Amino acid sequence: MKTSPYSPDDFMVSLYEKNYKDPYENVKTKEDVIRVNNEIKQKAKEIFNLDKIEKVSSYKLEKAGESVDFGTYTLNKYSVEICPQLKMLVYISVPKKITKPAPAVVALCGHGYGVRQILSINKKGKKKRIRYFDNYQKNFAHELARRGCIVASPELFGFGEARLKKDLIKPFYISSCDELSHHLLPYGLTVASMRVYQAIVCADILLQNENADKEKLSCMGISGGGLTALYASVLDERFRKTVVSGYVNTFRDSILSLWHCPDNYIPDILSVGEIYDFASSLSPRKLLIESGKRDKLFPFEASSKTHKKLKKIYSLADAEENLIIDVFDGKHSVSGKLSFDFLSE
């Protein structure tokens, strides 16, 4: 390997040590945890800059396609304006037989086909068992709907049908994340900001549904969708349960050490905390983490360290029972072994 005294490698490594300070370093009591949790949430508001997003006053759902009958539930496709000149595509799965208010879930996809990869539908909106790359997302929105949940699944900013026009002719797995990430920065925004906003809009939509249990609003995401689920839950306490699959790790061992899509990079976020600090700030709310032992994007060795950090904070918050960690023998993927029942119960 070539070397040069002017290579910035050492400088980049040193930035982590100089910028990251453990916000929970001196916590000893439940009151300390609550204080730090609130500090992280306040700083997260500044990091994500959602106030800079021009919003609409109300969200009006408009049918955008034919409904799909999945037997026990119906999948409906809607369009909704969330910003001036920006519409969001969202699929809402509704059980056919609802005898009591149903758990409501915001389902957030990762890279791939876009939202249809978690819905078991093809490009034409027809039923299809998606198996792209063995479908690491495991059709999880479909699985939750089968279990009686009302599920809102948005097409996340830069994925699938929400790509830039010039990218729509490219293969399905080519996202618009790179260009959108760069072009949002001059406005003080990131792709993560836009997706977190989408998740919060979906929460608003679900809570307007008369059949949704207002006390059982939750969200689940895998990979980039896990990122969105985590930070949306930090910013919006209406999410009572959160499932983060294939994301809770460390910036140092994953995002800053391996190639990742630009949508993972959020300016100044390390001044607030590590990934596990944001996850800890959800305490005492219910949190389920899925970590695959063979995950190469979010290495398990680092994930296991974050599990210990999380357990410590949840213990101090007197909420040990509200933290569930599903370690499974798999790659970068959804497990579902515990999470599907966790969200549907």
C-alpha positions as a Markdown table, in Angstrom:
| # | Residue | x | y | z |
|---|---|---|---|---|
| 1 | Met | 0.0 | 0.0 | 0.0 |
| 2 | Lys | 1.3 | 3.4 | -0.9 |
| 3 | Thr | 2.0 | 5.9 | 1.9 |
| 4 | Ser | 2.3 | 9.6 | 2.0 |
| 5 | Pro | 3.0 | 11.9 | 5.0 |
| 6 | Tyr | 0.1 | 14.1 | 3.8 |
| 7 | Ser | -2.6 | 11.5 | 3.9 |
| 8 | Pro | -5.4 | 12.6 | 6.3 |
| 9 | Asp | -6.0 | 9.1 | 7.7 |
| 10 | Asp | -4.7 | 9.8 | 11.2 |
| 11 | Phe | -6.4 | 13.2 | 11.3 |
| 12 | Met | -9.7 | 11.6 | 10.5 |
| 13 | Val | -9.3 | 9.0 | 13.3 |
| 14 | Ser | -8.3 | 11.7 | 15.8 |
| 15 | Leu | -11.5 | 13.7 | 15.1 |
| 16 | Tyr | -13.6 | 11.0 | 16.8 |
| 17 | Glu | -11.6 | 11.2 | 20.1 |
| 18 | Lys | -11.7 | 15.0 | 20.1 |
| 19 | Asn | -15.4 | 15.3 | 19.3 |
| 20 | Tyr | -17.3 | 12.5 | 21.0 |
| 21 | Lys | -18.0 | 12.8 | 24.7 |
| 22 | Asp | -20.1 | 10.2 | 26.4 |
| 23 | Pro | -23.2 | 12.1 | 27.6 |
| 24 | Tyr | -24.0 | 9.4 | 30.1 |
| 25 | Glu | -20.5 | 9.2 | 31.6 |
| 26 | Asn | -21.5 | 10.6 | 35.0 |
| 27 | Val | -25.0 | 9.3 | 35.4 |
| 28 | Lys | -25.7 | 7.4 | 38.6 |
| 29 | Thr | -29.4 | 7.7 | 39.2 |
| 30 | Lys | -32.7 | 7.6 | 37.4 |
| 31 | Glu | -33.0 | 11.4 | 37.7 |
| 32 | Asp | -29.6 | 11.7 | 36.0 |
| 33 | Val | -30.8 | 9.5 | 33.1 |
| 34 | Ile | -34.0 | 11.6 | 32.7 |
| 35 | Arg | -31.9 | 14.8 | 32.6 |
| 36 | Val | -29.5 | 13.5 | 30.0 |
| 37 | Asn | -32.3 | 12.0 | 27.9 |
| 38 | Asn | -33.9 | 15.4 | 27.8 |
| 39 | Glu | -30.7 | 17.1 | 26.8 |
| 40 | Ile | -30.2 | 14.6 | 24.0 |
| 41 | Lys | -33.7 | 15.1 | 22.7 |
| 42 | Gln | -33.3 | 18.9 | 22.7 |
| 43 | Lys | -29.9 | 18.8 | 20.9 |
| 44 | Ala | -31.4 | 16.3 | 18.4 |
| 45 | Lys | -34.0 | 18.9 | 17.4 |
| 46 | Glu | -31.2 | 21.2 | 16.5 |
| 47 | Ile | -29.3 | 18.5 | 14.6 |
| 48 | Phe | -32.2 | 17.4 | 12.5 |
| 49 | Asn | -33.5 | 21.0 | 11.8 |
| 50 | Leu | -37.1 | 19.9 | 11.2 |
| 51 | Asp | -38.2 | 23.5 | 11.7 |
| 52 | Lys | -36.5 | 24.3 | 8.5 |
| 53 | Ile | -38.8 | 22.1 | 6.5 |
| 54 | Glu | -41.8 | 24.0 | 5.2 |
| 55 | Lys | -44.8 | 22.0 | 6.2 |
| 56 | Val | -48.5 | 22.0 | 5.2 |
| 57 | Ser | -51.2 | 22.7 | 7.7 |
| 58 | Ser | -53.0 | 19.4 | 7.4 |
| 59 | Tyr | -52.5 | 16.0 | 5.7 |
| 60 | Lys | -55.1 | 14.9 | 3.2 |
| 61 | Leu | -54.9 | 11.4 | 1.9 |
| 62 | Glu | -55.8 | 10.8 | -1.7 |
| 63 | Lys | -56.2 | 7.3 | -3.2 |
| 64 | Ala | -53.3 | 6.6 | -5.6 |
| 65 | Gly | -54.1 | 3.1 | -6.8 |
| 66 | Glu | -56.2 | 0.0 | -6.4 |
| 67 | Ser | -56.5 | -1.7 | -3.0 |
| 68 | Val | -54.9 | -5.1 | -2.6 |
| 69 | Asp | -56.7 | -7.9 | -0.8 |
| 70 | Phe | -54.4 | -9.9 | 1.4 |
| 71 | Gly | -57.1 | -12.0 | 3.0 |
| 72 | Thr | -57.0 | -10.8 | 6.6 |
| 73 | Tyr | -56.2 | -7.2 | 5.7 |
| 74 | Thr | -56.4 | -4.7 | 2.9 |
| 75 | Leu | -53.5 | -2.7 | 1.5 |
| 76 | Asn | -54.4 | 0.8 | 0.4 |
| 77 | Lys | -52.2 | 3.2 | -1.6 |
| 78 | Tyr | -52.3 | 6.9 | -0.9 |
| 79 | Ser | -50.7 | 10.2 | -1.9 |
| 80 | Val | -50.4 | 13.0 | 0.6 |
| 81 | Glu | -48.8 | 16.4 | 0.3 |
| 82 | Ile | -46.4 | 16.9 | 3.2 |
| 83 | Cys | -44.6 | 20.0 | 2.0 |
| 84 | Pro | -45.4 | 22.6 | -0.8 |
| 85 | Gln | -44.5 | 20.8 | -4.0 |
| 86 | Leu | -43.7 | 17.5 | -2.3 |
| 87 | Lys | -46.0 | 14.6 | -2.1 |
| 88 | Met | -45.4 | 11.4 | -0.2 |
| 89 | Leu | -46.5 | 7.9 | -1.2 |
| 90 | Val | -47.8 | 5.9 | 1.7 |
| 91 | Tyr | -49.4 | 2.5 | 1.9 |
| 92 | Ile | -51.8 | 1.8 | 4.8 |
| 93 | Ser | -52.6 | -1.8 | 5.7 |
| 94 | Val | -55.9 | -2.2 | 7.6 |
| 95 | Pro | -57.1 | -5.4 | 9.2 |
| 96 | Lys | -60.6 | -6.5 | 7.9 |
| 97 | Lys | -61.9 | -7.6 | 11.3 |
| 98 | Ile | -61.2 | -5.0 | 14.0 |
| 99 | Thr | -63.1 | -5.6 | 17.2 |
| 100 | Lys | -61.0 | -3.3 | 19.3 |
| 101 | Pro | -58.5 | -0.5 | 18.7 |
| 102 | Ala | -55.5 | -2.0 | 16.9 |
| 103 | Pro | -51.8 | -1.4 | 17.4 |
| 104 | Ala | -50.5 | 1.2 | 14.9 |
| 105 | Val | -47.1 | 0.9 | 13.3 |
| 106 | Val | -45.0 | 3.1 | 11.1 |
| 107 | Ala | -42.9 | 0.7 | 8.9 |
| 108 | Leu | -39.7 | 2.1 | 7.5 |
| 109 | Cys | -37.8 | 0.3 | 4.7 |
| 110 | Gly | -34.1 | 0.2 | 4.0 |
| 111 | His | -32.3 | 0.3 | 0.6 |
| 112 | Gly | -33.6 | -1.9 | -2.1 |
| 113 | Tyr | -36.8 | -1.9 | -4.1 |
| 114 | Gly | -38.2 | 0.9 | -1.9 |
| 115 | Val | -41.3 | 0.5 | 0.2 |
| 116 | Arg | -42.7 | -2.4 | -1.8 |
| 117 | Gln | -39.9 | -4.6 | -0.5 |
| 118 | Ile | -41.6 | -4.7 | 2.9 |
| 119 | Leu | -45.1 | -5.0 | 1.5 |
| 120 | Ser | -45.0 | -8.1 | -0.7 |
| 121 | Ile | -46.1 | -6.3 | -3.8 |
| 122 | Asn | -44.6 | -5.8 | -7.3 |
| 123 | Lys | -44.1 | -2.7 | -9.4 |
| 124 | Lys | -47.8 | -2.9 | -10.6 |
| 125 | Gly | -49.1 | -3.2 | -7.0 |
| 126 | Lys | -50.0 | -6.8 | -7.3 |
| 127 | Lys | -49.2 | -9.4 | -4.6 |
| 128 | Lys | -45.7 | -10.8 | -4.8 |
| 129 | Arg | -43.3 | -12.5 | -2.3 |
| 130 | Ile | -40.2 | -10.3 | -2.7 |
| 131 | Arg | -37.0 | -12.3 | -2.5 |
| 132 | Tyr | -34.4 | -9.8 | -3.7 |
| 133 | Phe | -31.1 | -10.7 | -2.0 |
| 134 | Asp | -33.2 | -13.2 | 0.0 |
| 135 | Asn | -35.1 | -10.0 | 1.0 |
| 136 | Tyr | -33.2 | -8.9 | 4.0 |
| 137 | Gln | -36.3 | -6.9 | 5.0 |
| 138 | Lys | -38.4 | -10.0 | 5.4 |
| 139 | Asn | -41.7 | -8.3 | 4.1 |
| 140 | Phe | -42.0 | -7.0 | 7.7 |
| 141 | Ala | -44.9 | -4.5 | 7.1 |
| 142 | His | -46.8 | -7.4 | 5.6 |
| 143 | Glu | -46.0 | -9.6 | 8.5 |
| 144 | Leu | -47.2 | -7.0 | 11.0 |
| 145 | Ala | -50.4 | -6.4 | 9.1 |
| 146 | Arg | -51.1 | -10.2 | 9.1 |
| 147 | Arg | -50.8 | -10.0 | 12.9 |
| 148 | Gly | -53.6 | -7.4 | 13.2 |
| 149 | Cys | -51.6 | -4.1 | 13.1 |
| 150 | Ile | -52.7 | -1.0 | 11.2 |
| 151 | Val | -49.4 | -0.2 | 9.3 |
| 152 | Ala | -48.4 | 3.0 | 7.5 |
| 153 | Ser | -45.5 | 2.3 | 5.1 |
| 154 | Pro | -44.1 | 5.4 | 3.4 |
| 155 | Glu | -41.9 | 5.5 | 0.3 |
| 156 | Leu | -38.9 | 7.2 | 1.9 |
| 157 | Phe | -37.3 | 10.2 | 0.4 |
| 158 | Gly | -34.9 | 9.1 | -2.3 |
| 159 | Phe | -36.1 | 5.4 | -2.6 |
| 160 | Gly | -38.3 | 3.7 | -5.1 |
| 161 | Glu | -40.9 | 6.0 | -6.5 |
| 162 | Ala | -39.5 | 8.9 | -4.5 |
| 163 | Arg | -36.3 | 9.1 | -6.4 |
| 164 | Leu | -35.3 | 12.0 | -8.6 |
| 165 | Lys | -36.9 | 11.9 | -12.0 |
| 166 | Lys | -33.7 | 11.2 | -13.8 |
| 167 | Asp | -33.1 | 8.2 | -11.5 |
| 168 | Leu | -36.5 | 6.5 | -12.1 |
| 169 | Ile | -35.2 | 4.8 | -15.3 |
| 170 | Lys | -32.3 | 3.2 | -13.4 |
| 171 | Pro | -32.4 | -0.2 | -11.8 |
| 172 | Phe | -34.6 | -0.3 | -8.7 |
| 173 | Tyr | -31.7 | -0.6 | -6.3 |
| 174 | Ile | -30.1 | 2.7 | -7.4 |
| 175 | Ser | -31.4 | 5.3 | -5.0 |
| 176 | Ser | -31.1 | 9.1 | -5.2 |
| 177 | Cys | -29.5 | 9.3 | -1.8 |
| 178 | Asp | -26.1 | 10.6 | -3.0 |
| 179 | Glu | -27.3 | 13.6 | -4.9 |
| 180 | Leu | -30.1 | 14.5 | -2.5 |
| 181 | Ser | -27.7 | 14.3 | 0.5 |
| 182 | His | -25.3 | 16.8 | -1.2 |
| 183 | His | -28.1 | 19.1 | -2.4 |
| 184 | Leu | -29.9 | 19.4 | 1.0 |
| 185 | Leu | -26.8 | 20.5 | 2.9 |
| 186 | Pro | -26.8 | 24.1 | 1.8 |
| 187 | Tyr | -30.3 | 24.4 | 3.3 |
| 188 | Gly | -29.2 | 22.9 | 6.6 |
| 189 | Leu | -31.1 | 19.7 | 6.0 |
| 190 | Thr | -30.2 | 16.1 | 5.4 |
| 191 | Val | -31.9 | 13.0 | 3.8 |
| 192 | Ala | -32.3 | 11.8 | 7.4 |
| 193 | Ser | -34.2 | 15.0 | 8.3 |
| 194 | Met | -36.6 | 14.5 | 5.5 |
| 195 | Arg | -37.2 | 10.8 | 6.3 |
| 196 | Val | -37.6 | 11.5 | 10.0 |
| 197 | Tyr | -40.2 | 14.1 | 9.1 |
| 198 | Gln | -42.0 | 11.5 | 6.9 |
| 199 | Ala | -42.1 | 9.1 | 9.8 |
| 200 | Ile | -43.7 | 11.7 | 12.1 |
| 201 | Val | -46.2 | 12.6 | 9.4 |
| 202 | Cys | -47.1 | 8.9 | 9.3 |
| 203 | Ala | -47.6 | 9.0 | 13.0 |
| 204 | Asp | -50.0 | 11.9 | 12.6 |
| 205 | Ile | -51.9 | 10.0 | 9.9 |
| 206 | Leu | -52.2 | 6.8 | 12.0 |
| 207 | Leu | -53.4 | 8.7 | 15.1 |
| 208 | Gln | -56.3 | 10.1 | 13.0 |
| 209 | Asn | -57.5 | 6.6 | 12.2 |
| 210 | Glu | -60.5 | 5.8 | 14.5 |
| 211 | Asn | -59.5 | 2.1 | 14.6 |
| 212 | Ala | -55.9 | 2.8 | 15.8 |
| 213 | Asp | -55.0 | 2.3 | 19.5 |
| 214 | Lys | -53.5 | 5.7 | 20.4 |
| 215 | Glu | -51.6 | 4.1 | 23.3 |
| 216 | Lys | -49.9 | 1.6 | 21.0 |
| 217 | Leu | -48.2 | 3.7 | 18.4 |
| 218 | Ser | -44.9 | 2.3 | 17.4 |
| 219 | Cys | -42.3 | 2.2 | 14.6 |
| 220 | Met | -40.0 | -0.3 | 13.1 |
| 221 | Gly | -37.1 | 0.1 | 10.6 |
| 222 | Ile | -34.3 | -1.9 | 9.1 |
| 223 | Ser | -30.9 | -0.5 | 8.2 |
| 224 | Gly | -31.5 | 3.1 | 6.8 |
| 225 | Gly | -35.1 | 2.6 | 8.0 |
| 226 | Gly | -33.7 | 1.7 | 11.4 |
| 227 | Leu | -31.8 | 5.0 | 11.4 |
| 228 | Thr | -35.1 | 6.8 | 10.6 |
| 229 | Ala | -37.1 | 4.8 | 13.3 |
| 230 | Leu | -34.5 | 5.6 | 16.0 |
| 231 | Tyr | -34.3 | 9.3 | 15.4 |
| 232 | Ala | -38.0 | 9.7 | 14.8 |
| 233 | Ser | -38.6 | 8.1 | 18.2 |
| 234 | Val | -36.1 | 10.4 | 19.9 |
| 235 | Leu | -37.9 | 13.4 | 18.5 |
| 236 | Asp | -41.5 | 12.2 | 18.9 |
| 237 | Glu | -42.5 | 10.6 | 22.2 |
| 238 | Arg | -45.8 | 9.5 | 20.8 |
| 239 | Phe | -43.9 | 6.4 | 19.6 |
| 240 | Arg | -44.4 | 4.1 | 22.6 |
| 241 | Lys | -42.5 | 1.2 | 21.1 |
| 242 | Thr | -39.5 | 1.2 | 18.7 |
| 243 | Val | -37.8 | -1.6 | 16.8 |
| 244 | Val | -34.4 | -0.9 | 15.3 |
| 245 | Ser | -33.0 | -3.7 | 13.1 |
| 246 | Gly | -29.5 | -3.7 | 11.7 |
| 247 | Tyr | -28.5 | -0.2 | 12.8 |
| 248 | Val | -27.7 | 0.1 | 16.5 |
| 249 | Asn | -23.9 | 0.0 | 16.5 |
| 250 | Thr | -21.3 | 2.7 | 16.8 |
| 251 | Phe | -20.5 | 5.5 | 14.3 |
| 252 | Arg | -16.8 | 4.7 | 14.9 |
| 253 | Asp | -17.0 | 1.0 | 14.0 |
| 254 | Ser | -19.6 | 1.2 | 11.2 |
| 255 | Ile | -20.6 | 4.5 | 9.6 |
| 256 | Leu | -17.0 | 6.0 | 10.0 |
| 257 | Ser | -15.1 | 2.8 | 9.3 |
| 258 | Leu | -17.0 | 1.1 | 6.4 |
| 259 | Trp | -18.6 | 2.3 | 3.2 |
| 260 | His | -22.1 | 3.5 | 3.8 |
| 261 | Cys | -24.6 | 5.4 | 1.7 |
| 262 | Pro | -24.4 | 9.2 | 2.2 |
| 263 | Asp | -27.8 | 9.2 | 3.8 |
| 264 | Asn | -26.1 | 7.9 | 7.0 |
| 265 | Tyr | -24.1 | 11.1 | 7.5 |
| 266 | Ile | -25.6 | 13.8 | 9.7 |
| 267 | Pro | -23.5 | 16.9 | 10.4 |
| 268 | Asp | -22.4 | 17.5 | 14.0 |
| 269 | Ile | -24.3 | 14.4 | 15.3 |
| 270 | Leu | -21.3 | 13.1 | 17.3 |
| 271 | Ser | -21.4 | 16.3 | 19.4 |
| 272 | Val | -24.7 | 15.0 | 20.8 |
| 273 | Gly | -23.8 | 11.3 | 21.1 |
| 274 | Glu | -23.1 | 7.9 | 19.7 |
| 275 | Ile | -25.9 | 5.8 | 18.1 |
| 276 | Tyr | -26.3 | 3.9 | 21.4 |
| 277 | Asp | -26.7 | 7.2 | 23.3 |
| 278 | Phe | -29.7 | 8.1 | 21.1 |
| 279 | Ala | -31.1 | 4.7 | 21.7 |
| 280 | Ser | -30.5 | 5.0 | 25.4 |
| 281 | Ser | -32.4 | 8.3 | 25.4 |
| 282 | Leu | -35.6 | 6.4 | 24.6 |
| 283 | Ser | -35.6 | 4.9 | 28.1 |
| 284 | Pro | -37.9 | 4.1 | 29.8 |
| 285 | Arg | -40.0 | 3.6 | 26.6 |
| 286 | Lys | -40.0 | 0.1 | 25.1 |
| 287 | Leu | -37.2 | -0.6 | 22.7 |
| 288 | Leu | -36.3 | -3.8 | 20.8 |
| 289 | Ile | -32.9 | -4.1 | 19.0 |
| 290 | Glu | -32.2 | -6.7 | 16.3 |
| 291 | Ser | -28.5 | -7.6 | 15.7 |
| 292 | Gly | -27.3 | -10.3 | 13.3 |
| 293 | Lys | -24.1 | -12.1 | 14.3 |
| 294 | Arg | -23.0 | -12.0 | 10.7 |
| 295 | Asp | -23.9 | -8.4 | 9.9 |
| 296 | Lys | -21.0 | -6.9 | 7.9 |
| 297 | Leu | -22.4 | -3.4 | 7.6 |
| 298 | Phe | -22.9 | -3.0 | 11.4 |
| 299 | Pro | -20.4 | -5.4 | 12.8 |
| 300 | Phe | -21.7 | -7.6 | 15.7 |
| 301 | Glu | -18.6 | -7.1 | 17.9 |
| 302 | Ala | -19.5 | -3.4 | 18.1 |
| 303 | Ser | -23.2 | -4.1 | 18.4 |
| 304 | Ser | -22.6 | -6.3 | 21.4 |
| 305 | Lys | -20.8 | -3.4 | 23.1 |
| 306 | Thr | -23.7 | -1.1 | 22.5 |
| 307 | His | -26.0 | -3.7 | 24.0 |
| 308 | Lys | -24.1 | -3.4 | 27.3 |
| 309 | Lys | -24.3 | 0.4 | 27.2 |
| 310 | Leu | -28.1 | 0.2 | 26.6 |
| 311 | Lys | -28.6 | -2.3 | 29.4 |
| 312 | Lys | -26.8 | 0.0 | 31.9 |
| 313 | Ile | -28.9 | 3.0 | 31.1 |
| 314 | Tyr | -32.2 | 1.1 | 31.0 |
| 315 | Ser | -31.3 | -0.4 | 34.3 |
| 316 | Leu | -30.6 | 3.0 | 35.9 |
| 317 | Ala | -33.9 | 4.2 | 34.4 |
| 318 | Asp | -35.7 | 1.3 | 36.2 |
| 319 | Ala | -36.8 | 0.0 | 32.9 |
| 320 | Glu | -34.8 | -3.2 | 32.3 |
| 321 | Glu | -37.9 | -5.0 | 31.2 |
| 322 | Asn | -38.6 | -2.5 | 28.4 |
| 323 | Leu | -35.3 | -3.2 | 26.6 |
| 324 | Ile | -35.3 | -6.4 | 24.5 |
| 325 | Ile | -32.3 | -7.4 | 22.4 |
| 326 | Asp | -32.7 | -10.1 | 19.8 |
| 327 | Val | -29.3 | -11.5 | 18.8 |
| 328 | Phe | -29.8 | -13.9 | 15.9 |
| 329 | Asp | -27.5 | -16.0 | 13.7 |
| 330 | Gly | -28.0 | -14.0 | 10.5 |
| 331 | Lys | -26.6 | -11.3 | 8.2 |
| 332 | His | -27.8 | -7.7 | 7.8 |
| 333 | Ser | -31.5 | -8.4 | 8.0 |
| 334 | Val | -34.7 | -8.3 | 9.9 |
| 335 | Ser | -35.1 | -11.1 | 12.4 |
| 336 | Gly | -38.8 | -10.9 | 13.3 |
| 337 | Lys | -38.5 | -13.6 | 15.9 |
| 338 | Leu | -39.4 | -11.3 | 18.8 |
| 339 | Ser | -40.2 | -8.0 | 17.0 |
| 340 | Phe | -43.4 | -9.0 | 15.2 |
| 341 | Asp | -45.2 | -10.2 | 18.3 |
| 342 | Phe | -43.6 | -7.3 | 20.3 |
| 343 | Leu | -45.4 | -4.7 | 18.0 |
| 344 | Ser | -48.6 | -6.6 | 17.5 |
| 345 | Glu | -49.4 | -7.5 | 21.2 |
